[in-house]
Amino acid sequence: MATLQRTFISQEEYLQTERTATVKSEYFNGQMITMTDLNELTSENQGGKYHNLIQENLSRAIDEHLQEQGLGHSFTGDQRIFVAETNYYTYPDLAITVGEPDFSDSQVDTLLNPAVIIEVMSAKSSNYDRGSKFENYRALESLQEYLVIDSRRFYAELWRKNESGQWVLTDQAQHGSDMLHLKTIDLFILMDDAYEQTEGLPEEEFSIR
């Protein structure tokens, strides 16, 4: 089970610590949270294997599309983002900008303007990714779409901000033949492609999410 170490520090102290740390941490309103025991990455459940494969499949498809269209930039889980309205720093699995990325300072390591954010859910993170994390993300003025995709079975939800500024569930995919449309960058993603090389996926039904 993950062990959470919580320390209350200033935003400046967090950034100073984070820029030299070997383990990534999130920050929310003075609280720094470091994950020190991620057993999702153990060989027993292979959770990390499936997570990484799905992340890589999506990243490759997005990068190729952005290069062909000359639309923007994509970033993997090493890219920190900042939600100024809620004083929240985190690392999404994938983030996409339309046009040039905007960074918080000269260090160019904290992104401010993602238009699309993607999270690959695990057994541990699904409630967080679809709950309070998404709540913070919605405070980003630049954000237009939010995709969560499960690393345990064929399942994805695509949320989109409408013209009234309300977030609406626009796509729910559960089969390999289902298609997801990232309208912000006009990219269609086949679920089979997103789950490429994930043979042996648990394919369990998770009634408590």
Secondary structure, DSSP 8 states (H G I E B T S, - for coil): ---EEEEE--HHHHHHHHTT-SS-EEEETTEEEEE---GGGSTTT-HHHHHHHHHHHHHHHHHHHHHHHT-EEEEETT-EEEEGGGTEEE--SEEEEESS--BSSTT--EE---SEEEEEE-TTTHHHHHTHHHHHHTT-TT--EEEEEESSSS-EEEEEE-TTS-EEEEEEE-STT-EEEETTTTEEEEHHHHTTT-TT------S--
